[in-house]
Amino acid sequence: MNKLLSFAMVSAICTSAAMPISAAETNPAKASIVLSNFAKEAVAVPVKPGWFVANKMEQNGTYLLQILPPGGSAKDPKVLINVVSYAGLKTTARAFAKKEQSRAPHLVKPGKMEFKFIEQSTPNDVIFQLTLTGNPKLPDQFEVHRVLVGKDGLHRIIYHVEPATQTPERITEMIDLVKGVKLVESVKEAPAGASK
């Protein structure tokens, strides 16, 4: 079992059969990392200089992009941003979050899961936090999630940190980052041999 709750929640797409995503880029000028595998939209994640893509996967229309800070380790991440996009998923962000709220505690037994909505002013853009403590197989951890519904499907941004106890300033920084995620026009790669 992976030690991160956010990995457990998306484990169905992260199998050994998963394939690399074709289009993920770091854009230092805009200080963002972009996941652009959809026809109409891309997910742009604002990051500080030095953050990098540690892993990219696609399976059955679900895409995962893992972003680490400078010096971060994919084998033992203490800080991590996951972008999970579900192509064609037909639900609201609020309904998706409530489903996660009901199933998350079952993933962490024994242990304690705290779920708290931060923002849910529209049904298609929701922010919530998860805190996990007391599970001997998982480290204590804190996560801020944003769920967005776009033209091509549902997108979930997860900012993960360890330990579970974080300062109010750090929590505000995490919330600000997920709030800064934008759905932008998809950037398509030029066909092989095409001029730029």
N, C-alpha and C positions, 0 to 999 in steps of 0.2 A: 504494500500500500504506500502511495506517495505521501510525504509528510505535509503537504499543503492542502488545506481544505478546498481552495479554489481548483486544484488539480482533481481532487476527488469528485467535485461537482461537474467537471467536464471530461471525466475519464473515458466516457463512451466514445469520444472522438479522438483521443490521444492513444492510439494503439500502435503497435509496431508496424502495422500496415499503412499508417498515415503517410501521406506524400508531402513534400515541401510545397509551400505556397509559391506561386510564380512571381508575384509582384509585391514586394515590401521594400521600402527604401527609407534611408535616413536622409533628411533634408536639413543640413546644418544651418542654412540661411533662415529657414522658418522655425528652427528648433522643434521639429516634429518628426515622428515616425509614422508612416502611412501604410495601412493595409488596404490594397486596392484590387481585390479579386472579383468585384461585382460589376455588373453592367452599368449601373447608374450612379453608384456612390462609393466612396472610400472613407475609411475611418482615419482621421488625423489626430494623433496623440501628442500633446505638447510635452516635451521633455527638456531637461537641462542638458548642456553640452556633456558629451561623454557617454550618455545612455546608449545602449546598443541592443540589436535584435539577437536574442540567444537561441531562439527556436521558432520555426515556422512549420505548420502542419495544415493539411486539408484532408478531410475524409467525408464523403457523402454530403457535400454542400455545407459543411461546417468547417470554419477556419479558425485557427489558433495562432496567435502571435505572442511570444513571450519577450518582454523587454526588461533588461537589467541595468542598474546604475554602474558607473565606472568601478571596476574592481569586483563586481558582483560575480557570483559563481552559479552556473546553471545546475550544478549538482547539489548545492546547499544554499539556495537563495534566502536571504534574510529580508530583502526588499525586492519586489517584483511587480511588474504590471503585465497582466494578461489581457489580451483583446480576443474575445471569442465572438465570431459572427456566424449566425445561422441563416443561410440563404433560404428565402421563401417562407420562413416561419410566420404563421398567421396567428398572432396574439397581440395583446397590448403589453407594454412594459410593466404596467401595474399587475396584471394577471400573472405574468412570468415571475415577477418578484414575490408575489404571494405564494406561488407554487414552491419557489425556492425556500421561502420562510417555513413552509410546512414540512418539506423534506430534509432540510439541512440538519436538524437535530438528530435524525436517525443515522446520519453519516458519521457522527462523532461520538457515539456511545462507546464506552463510558466517557463522560466529559460534559461540559456545560457550554451551550451555545446561546449567545445573546444576539438577537436580531432587532434592529431599530431602523425605521424609515427616517431618512433625513429630509428628503424632498419627494413629494408625489403630487405636484400641482397639476400635471397633465397626465393622462393615461399612457402616453407614449414616451415619457421621459421621467425616469424614477431613479433616485439615489438612496441607497441604504447601507448600513454597516453591519458587519458580523464580527463577533468576538468569540474566540474559542479558548477555553481553559480546561485543564484537568484531564486531558486524554493522554494516557501513557504512550500511545503510538504516534501522537502528533504534537509538535511544539505549540505552546501557547502563541496565538496569533490574532492579528486585527486586520480586517479588510474593509475597504470602502468600494462599493459596487455602483456602477451607473448602467442602467439598461435603457437603450434607445431603440425606437422603431423607426426604420427608414424606408426608402422606396424598394429596396431589394430584400429586406428581411429585418431580423432583430440583431442588435449588437450589444455586447456586454463588456464593460471595461472593469477590471478588478485590480485595485491597488492593494497589494499584500505587504505587510510588515510583521516582523517578530521583534520583541515579544508582544503579548496582548495589550499591555499597559502602554499607552502613548500619551504624550503631553497634548494639551488642547491646541498648541501651536502646530504640532505635527499633524494632528487630525484635520485642522483647517487647511494645511498645505495639501493633504491628500484629497480632501473634498474639492479644493480649488483646481487641482489637476484634472480630476474626472469631469468637473464642470467645464473645463477648457477643451475637452474632446469635441471635435466637430465632424459632422458628416459633410463631405465635400464631393464635388464632381469626380467621378472615377477617372483615374489616370491609366490609360491603356498603353501597354508596351508596343513599340513599333514592330511590325513584322520583320523577320530576319531579312537583311539585305535592303531594307527601306532606308531612304535618306532622312536625316533629322533636320 
